[in-house]
Amino acid sequence: MKYSNPFKTGSVYISQTYHSGGDNKYAVDFGSKPVGSSVYAMADGVIDATNSKAGSYCRLAVNNSDQKIYYVHVYKYLPQGTKVKKGQKICEVAPKSLNGGYAPHLHLGLQGNYKLMDYMDRSVVFRTNYPGITKEWFKNGNFNWDLHEDLSYSNAPSYKGGDGLEILNQMNIRDANFKDIGDAAKGSVCKVLSFYKSNGEDDYYHVEFADTTGYMADTAFNEKTQKEITNLDGSEPVNECEELRKQVAALELKLQDIEKELEKKDTEIERLKKYENFYNELSKCLVVKEV
């Protein structure tokens, strides 16, 4: 889940990159919009704080996330406690007389050490009129996304139990004690059993392959699929029932061959019995003649 354009449409002009200090040190200033320009919710959430002092701001507590977005130097914001949807208007760019004495602009940031640009939707077009910012954050005239991480603001798991996942890049699989048990090959397919919240740095999914189960980190190296699950190495699983059916079919063919051989032997036995009867009758005749 990524944050959308705070102005909803058009290019967003950066007037200051990350700030050097304070509680909002990884905030960014956007200075292209005039006083009264509409500002929109960048995600679903609730307006959990407003303040006409401290530069005049409202704060959006984001659903399914521990992040809060600070919209600073704004006014005409929605009342505290208002639930909003992404793309809904929540405030306007404030004039200098109401924004703490600054030239009109939108100061946008997250709390703590969250860096705003790591969570922005990469379809948003950023521009700047400042040579220093161009040198720092742009490359060949375009915003340089390579300088920023590509993260999701959502704490909610991306997948649920029963979802099929295709592995897009080789992934390490761990056992219940988080010891390595092997690598899932690129192109292999597993089924999600459940979401597992770890005590470490990463969250994991409990997943099932045809030949093993294990825990796989929640990363971008997989996508949902309707494909059948495979073995860990990507090979097709052996269907035990199908294998048994094949074995039974082979045995039935072998049995038919044996029955045909038995029929041949029965025919040969009948023929030999006829010869035996003929021989016995002949022997009786010879004995009578001698007498």
Protein Blocks (a to p, Z undefined) as FASTA:
>chain_A
ZZddfklpacdddfbdcdfedjklmgccdfkbcehiacddfbdcddfbdcfeghiaaddd
dehiabdcddehiahiacehiacdehiafbdcddfklnoopacddddddehjbdfklmgc
fkbccddfbfklmmmmggehiacfklpccddfbfbdfbdehiacddfbdcddddfkopaf
bdcdehiacddfbdcddfblbdcdddddfkbccdddddfkbccdfbdcddfkopacddfk
lmmmmmmmmmmmmmmmmmmmmmmmmmmmmmmmmmmmmmmmmmmmmmmmmZZ
